[in-house]
């Protein structure tokens, strides 16, 4: 249960960082203060539900596209977050750039956040093992 909560927190944190990066880097991307949490939660849930589904469809119908599943599910999750959340993206170029920025930053944050947030936990394990 603890691992599930940690994974959920890391996934929500990476979604938040990805959306904020798009807002900061792209002037045609905006999110209202009140809609930020809604957009993050919707994005994270949509991403976690859509990735396996889109992977299954691509594996069956278009295996050549398996490498691009993350970017496709990021785009669809951004569409959902913009329709139902407080996220606004204007212009087709901005949609493409926002998808790339959010996908890249979210992927990096998903790898780096556990290292940063759980650093003390790993250090404690190392000292316990070396002390035995």
C-alpha positions in Angstrom: 0.0 0.0 0.0 2.9 2.4 0.8 4.5 1.7 -2.6 1.2 2.4 -4.3 0.9 5.8 -2.5 4.5 6.7 -3.3 4.1 5.8 -7.0 0.8 7.8 -7.0 2.5 10.8 -5.4 5.5 10.6 -7.9 3.1 10.3 -10.8 1.0 13.3 -9.7 4.2 15.3 -9.0 5.7 14.5 -12.4 2.4 15.5 -14.1 2.4 18.8 -12.2 6.0 19.5 -13.1 5.3 18.6 -16.8 2.2 20.9 -17.0 4.1 23.7 -15.2 7.0 23.4 -17.6 4.6 23.7 -20.6 3.0 26.8 -19.0 6.4 28.4 -18.3 7.9 27.6 -21.7 5.0 28.1 -24.0 3.1 31.4 -23.9 0.0 30.0 -25.5 -0.4 27.4 -22.7 -2.1 28.6 -19.5 -3.7 27.0 -16.5 -5.9 28.8 -14.0 -4.8 28.6 -10.3 -8.1 26.9 -9.4 -7.9 24.5 -12.3 -4.3 23.5 -11.8 -5.0 20.6 -9.4 -8.0 19.5 -11.6 -5.8 19.5 -14.7 -3.0 17.6 -13.0 -5.3 14.9 -11.6 -7.2 14.6 -14.9 -3.9 14.4 -16.8 -2.4 11.8 -14.4 -5.5 9.6 -14.4 -5.9 9.9 -18.2 -2.3 9.1 -18.8 -2.3 6.1 -16.5 -5.5 4.7 -18.0 -4.7 5.5 -21.6 -1.1 4.3 -21.8 -1.9 0.6 -21.4 -5.0 0.8 -23.7 -3.1 2.6 -26.5 -0.2 0.2 -26.1 -2.5 -2.7 -26.5 -4.1 -1.2 -29.6 -0.8 -0.3 -31.2 0.7 -3.8 -30.4 -2.2 -5.4 -32.2 -2.8 -3.0 -35.1 0.4 -1.0 -35.6 3.5 -2.4 -33.8 5.7 0.1 -35.5 4.1 2.8 -33.4 4.9 1.2 -30.0 7.8 3.6 -29.4 5.5 6.7 -29.7 2.8 5.5 -27.3 4.0 7.8 -24.5 3.7 10.9 -26.7 0.2 9.8 -28.0 -1.1 9.2 -24.6 0.3 12.5 -23.4 -1.5 14.3 -26.2 -4.8 12.6 -25.5 -4.4 13.3 -21.7 -3.7 16.9 -22.5 -6.9 17.1 -24.6 -8.9 15.6 -21.7 -7.3 18.0 -19.2 -8.0 20.9 -21.4 -11.6 19.9 -22.0 -12.5 19.2 -18.4 -9.8 21.0 -16.4 -8.4 24.5 -16.2 -5.8 24.0 -18.9 -5.9 26.1 -22.1 -3.7 25.4 -25.2 -4.0 27.6 -28.3 -2.8 26.9 -31.8 -1.7 23.6 -33.4 2.0 24.3 -33.0 1.5 24.9 -29.3 -0.4 21.6 -29.0 2.6 19.8 -30.6 5.2 21.6 -28.5 3.1 21.2 -25.3 2.8 17.5 -25.9 6.6 17.2 -26.4 7.4 19.3 -23.4 5.0 17.6 -21.1 6.0 14.1 -22.3 9.7 14.8 -21.9 9.5 16.6 -18.5 7.1 14.0 -17.1 9.3 11.2 -18.3 12.4 12.8 -16.7 10.5 13.7 -13.5 9.2 10.1 -13.2 12.8 8.9 -13.2 14.3 11.7 -11.1 11.7 12.3 -8.4 12.1 8.9 -6.7 15.9 9.6 -6.5 15.3 13.0 -5.0 12.4 12.2 -2.7 13.6 8.8 -1.6 17.3 9.6 -1.3 17.2 9.3 2.5 15.4 6.0 2.3 18.1 4.5 0.0 20.9 6.0 2.1 19.4 4.4 5.3 19.3 1.0 3.5 22.9 1.3 2.5 24.1 2.1 6.0 22.0 -0.7 7.5 23.4 -3.3 5.1 27.0 -2.1 5.6 26.5 -2.1 9.4 25.3 -5.8 9.4 
